[in-house]
Amino acid sequence: MPLFTVKEGKEMRCGYTTGSCAAAAAKAAAVIVLTGRRIEVISLQTPQGTVLHLMPEDISFGPQSATCAIRKDSGDDPDITDGMLVYGTVEKTPSGLSIAGGIGIGRVTKPGLACAVGDWAINPVPRRMITEALQQVCQQYGYTGGLHLTLSIPDGQRLAQKTFNPRLGIVGGLSILGTSGIVDPMSEQALVDTIHTEMDSRRAAGQTHLLAFFGNYGVDFSCDHLGVDVSQRVTISNYVGETLDYAAYKGFSDVLVIGHIGKLVKVAQGIMNTHSRYADGRTTLLALEAVFAGASGRTARQIYDSLTTDEAVRLLKEQNLLEPVMTAVCEKIEAYMDQRTHGEVPTAAVVFSNAYGVLGLTSRAQAFLALHTKGER
């Protein structure tokens, strides 16, 4: 599939989703059972219009059923599902079209996801792709009976432990996902969609207090030093702005972000995507606030030239400037986060460093922390 995109000046190969794999496996198995012949390739048009030509593997069939697999190709996207086999088994039935999950396909156990509680984790767009593919094959071969599809991923249960599925209440395996049918390498939208899915799940479970972390550093620090119950957390990566937007949209009552100073000092400058490719300014702000707090030009220059925020914090502590600087930083964090939610959702942040512990709290942080403290929920 010669489909490419350009990221950061580099050509990167696109892949195709588990939804495309499932639909192609279903279509190929249907062709095989209705014709009684093996096929070398199956064509599938994705929702975005790209036509895939995929090779069925591990084919077996008889008069009433056929099974084959499509190998997942994630392109240049670092996806744990790359190379796995998605199997489709199609059986003839008296009437109708039905879809079920088998080994390695997850089931939904919590509300708020795209699939209802108790359903197989086969999302709406892939389910539609599968249905349309089966209908197309029936029409092509003049078949008026029914078909039943069972999807399976032999390695799905193991791979699912490396995904968000257990936290989202999807048990037993992977989800069949995809909206366009194509994997866009390093897709930011895919990451944001994952964050939104987590937030949907939390909100549907009745939670109104959103606890957000950039990643594992914040989770570990909160468990070890703050006594926070992190079991209902949302991991937001670098996407502060999108998280705050969606928190307002979903009607959360408040948002608490716990993060390393290296991330939150960017938010203090209104930078709502904290990835280094978009902006930095970490030591710039710390040096400027140090000057406002009385630092000499020499000290300000040392802070500005620091390679890490921990080094900048060390210099601030040495000059007894850490408290006034962090007070100013926290005021700015709160102002920019509140501005992003348009005042509709109160926000708070806890700023920490692994080397120096808690460095600052915004004005509501202590109260919001109490909402997430173990034994207080």
C-alpha positions, 0 to 999 in steps of 0.5 A, a space after each residue: 500500500 504505497 500511501 505516505 505522509 510527511 512528518 517533521 520533514 520526513 516521509 513516513 509510510 501509513 498503515 491500516 487499522 484493526 478495523 480495516 483488518 477485520 473488514 478485509 478478513 470478513 470480506 475474504 472469508 465470505 468470498 471463500 465460503 461462497 465460492 469454495 475457492 482460495 483467493 490471493 488478494 482482497 480489496 477493501 475501500 476504507 472510509 477515507 476512500 483509500 482502496 487497500 489490496 490485502 493478502 489473506 493468510 492462514 486460509 481454511 474452509 469447507 462447505 459451510 464456513 471459511 476462516 482467514 487472517 489479515 496481518 496488521 500493518 501499522 506503517 511507520 507508526 510505533 504500534 504494538 499491534 503491528 504484525 499481528 493477525 486478525 482472523 475472520 470466520 464466516 459461517 452460512 446461516 439461514 438469514 441476516 448478518 451478525 458479528 461476534 468476537 472470539 479469542 482475543 477480542 475484548 468485551 466492554 464492562 464500563 459505560 461511556 465507550 463507543 460500544 455498550 456494556 456487554 458488547 464486543 469492543 468492535 467500534 461503530 465504524 469498523 462494524 459498519 465497514 464489516 457489514 458493508 463488506 459482507 453485504 457487498 459479497 452477498 450481492 456480488 455472488 447472488 447469495 440470499 442467505 445469512 452470514 455470521 462473522 466471528 473475529 479473533 486475535 490469537 495474541 489479543 489478550 496479551 497485547 491488550 495488557 499493554 494498552 489502555 483497555 484494562 483501565 477503560 474496562 475492556 476485558 479479554 482482549 483488544 478493541 477493533 478500532 479505526 475511523 478512517 481505516 488508515 493509520 496516520 504515523 505518529 497521529 496526534 489526533 489518535 492520541 487525543 482521541 484516546 484521552 477523550 475515550 478515557 475521559 468519556 469512561 470516567 464521566 460515564 462512571 459518574 466521576 466529576 473530579 478529573 485527575 490528570 497526569 502527563 505520564 508515569 512520573 507524576 503517577 509514581 510521585 503522587 503515589 509515593 509522596 501525596 497519598 493520591 488514589 490514581 486508579 481513576 486518573 487520565 493520562 494526557 501526554 502533552 495535550 493540556 489544552 485538548 484535555 481542558 477543552 474536553 473537560 468543559 464539554 463533558 461537564 466535569 466539575 473540576 480538573 487537577 493536573 499533577 505534573 513535573 515542573 518541566 511540563 507545567 512551567 510551559 503551561 505558565 506561559 500559555 503553552 497548551 501542548 507541552 511537547 518540545 517541538 512546539 515550544 520550550 521557554 522553561 528556563 526563560 520564564 524561571 530566569 525572568 521571574 527570578 529577576 523580578 524576585 531580586 536575582 542578579 543578572 549573573 544568577 538570572 543568566 545561570 538559570 537561563 542557561 540551565 540544561 534542565 529545570 532541576 538545575 534551575 531549581 537548584 540555583 533558585 534554592 541556593 539564592 532563596 528565590 524558589 518560593 517567590 518564583 514558584 508562587 508567580 509560576 503557579 499564579 500563571 498556570 492557574 490563570 492560563 488553565 482557567 482561561 482555557 476552560 473559559 471559567 466554566 471548570 475550576 482548575 488546579 495544578 501541583 508542580 513537582 520535581 523528582 529531585 526536590 519534591 513539591 515545588 508549588 500548588 495553585 490556589 485550589 490545589 490543596 482542596 482538589 487534592 483532598 478529593 483524590 486522596 486515598 480513603 477520602 473518595 
